[in-house]
Amino acid sequence: MKNSIVRCIRIGISFLFIAVCSHANMRFISSKDGLSNTSIHTIFQDSRNYIWITTNYGLNRLSGTDIKVFLQSFQDTGALPTNYTFSILEDSQGNFWVGTLTGLFTYDEYTETFIPFSTEACPHLENAKIASIVEDQDRNVWFSVSGRGILCYALEEDRACLFDLPELKELDITTMLLVDNRKLWLATRYGGISVFDTQTGMLQSINHMSKENTVLQENSLFFFM
């Protein structure tokens, strides 16, 4: 476990080094360029090279120099029901998933509308924050569901399964990282890191008080690099 933590930190340092070395080729985008909000949660590039940015005030789609902003609208049934967007993913089948403060949505790129996703495996998704979305090599899409645990949706079988994890209910997952196509590393706002084994269903917690920890200085984590 110690080596895995160190490896994640080394990966983060490598990306940071690349970003600094490529500074001359970087473009900075702010609200002056049309970005709806600078409190950013996720930056994602889809198969069409659009850059998607989730923020505390709307979902942004960057295409070259143009930014399209998707905002909450009570009059438009196909619009987002909230401006708090946290996560976005285009899965291996081309489906777009958008996680918000008030549930999970699929995005129709042709009509540019958002459709609420519901499943009997996890009722009341409309009341849950979906902070992070990842897909594994077996075409399973994993969603963090605030107050409940981890939701797995098998694309091939069109089937959902909820891993109800009481230990995570009060920790507030901020992001997830899939390691070795098996372990989900969960960064949390209040409880450090939790590692969920998707094959065994076992959960291990690492916080700044854990004996396994030699890296964490506090329990509030917001992203993996």
N, C-alpha and C positions, 0 to 999 in steps of 0.2 A: 504493500500500500504506500509506503514511504517513497519507493521508486516511482510509483505512478504519479504522486503529487509533484515530485521533482520534475518528471517528464512534462507534465502539463505546464509548469512554470517555465521550463526551457522552451517549449513551443511558443508560449506567449512572448518571451523575450525575443525569439527569432522573428516573429511577425512584427514586433515593435522595431527591431533593427531594420527589417526590410522597408517598413514605412518611413523610417527616418532617412534611410539611404535613397529612397525614391522621392524625397521631398520635392524635388524640382518638377516631378511629373504629377504631383498631387493637386487636386482642385478642392478648395474649401467652399462649402455651401452653407449659407445661413438664411435667416428669415428675409434678408434683403433680396435673395435670389428666388424667393417664393416658398421656401420651406415653412410649413405651417407651425412648427414648434421645434425648439432646440433640445427638449428633453427626449432623447432618443433611446429606444429599447433594442431594436433590431435593425440591421442593415442586411438586405438579402438581394442577390442578383439572380433573376430567373433565366429560363432557357432562351429568351428573346433579348437578353442583355438589358432588360429594364432593371433599374435599381429601386427596390422598395424600402421605405423607411417608416417604421412604426414609431409613433410619438404619443405624448400626452394630449395632443390636440390634432387628431386626424392621421390618416394613412397617406403617405406621399409616394408617388411613382415618378422616378426621374428617367427621362429619355433625352440623352444629349444635353441640351441646355434648357429643356422644358420640364417643369414640375407640375404634375396633376395631383390635386389634393382631394381625397375622399373624406367627407365630413358627415357627421350625424345629421339626419333629417327625419322629423316625425311625419312629414307629409309624403315622403317617398318611401314606399314599402321595401324597395330594393336597396336602400342606403344603409349605412351602418347605424345601429341604434345608440352608439356611444362614440365619443371622440377619443377615448382611451384605448389605443391599440398597442399590443405588446409583442406579438409574434406573427410571423408569416413564413410559409413554406410552399414550394411547388414540389409535389411528390413525383415519383418515378413514372406515374401514369398521366402526369400533366395536370393533376388537380391542385388548385390553390386553396390553402387553408389559412385562415386569419384568426388569431386569438385576441380577444378583447377583454375588457373589464367585465362585460356581461355576456360571456359565452363564446362559442366557437362557430365560425362561419366558413362556407366555401364561397369562392369568388368566381363568377362567370365572366370571363374576359371578353366575350362577344357582346353581352348586354351591359357589362360593367355594373353588375348588381351583386349583392351579398345575400346568401341564403343561409338561414340558421341551420346548424347541424344538430340533430337530436338522435339519441339512441337509448334503447331500453336498458342497456348495460350501465348507463350513467344518467339517470333522469335529473332534471333541473340544471342542465348545463347553462341555461340562460342566466343563472345566478352566480356563475363561477368565473373567476379570472383564469384565462388560459395564457400563462406567461411564456411558455416555451414549447416548440414543436420540433421534433427530429424524426428522421426515417432511417431504419436500419437496412442492411443488405438483403434481408428477407422480405422486403416490401411491407414491413410493419411500420405504421406511423404512431409515434408516441407523443402524448399531450400531457402537460402538467395541469392538473385541475385543482384549484385552490380549495382547501377545506376537505378534499376527498382523497387525492392520491395521484396515480398515474393511469391514464386511459390509453389502451393500445387498440389501434384499428388495423386489421389485416386487410390490405387492399385486394389480394387475390381471392379471399373468401368473403369479402364484404361483411366482416364480422368484428364486433367491438367487445373488449373485455376490460373491466375496471379492476385495477389493483388498489383496493381500499387500504390505505396506509395511515393508521391513526397517529403514528409518530410524526407525520409531516403536517398534520392539520393546522398547527399553530406556528409553523416555521416560515411559511410564505416562500415558495420556490420562485426564484428570479430567473434562472436559466438552466438548461440541461446540456450535457455534452456526452455523446456516445463514444465509448472507448472499447476497442476490440470487438465491435459489433455485438456486445453482450452486456456491458455495464453502463448504466446511466449515472453519470455524475451530476448531482443536483446541488446547485448553489442556492443558498437560502438567505433570507434577510435576517433571520434571528438564530439560526442553529448551525452555522458553518456549512460543511459539506456532508451530504448523504450520498451513499453509493448503492444503487439498486441493481441487483443481478436479475436481468430479464428472464433468465432460464430457470433459476431456482426460486425467485420471488423474495430472496433475502435482502434485508436492508441493513447497511452499516453506517453509523454516524461518526463524523470526524469534526470536532470543534476545537477551539483553542485550549480546552482543558483536557482533551483526549491524550492518553499516553502514546498513541500512534502518531500524534501530530508533532512535527518538527518545523512546520512552515507557517501555519495560520497564527496571526496575531490577534484576530478578533473574529466574531461570528457573522458579521454582515458582509455577504458576498453578492455581487451583482452580475458578474460575467466571467466566463472562461475565455482565454485568448489562445 
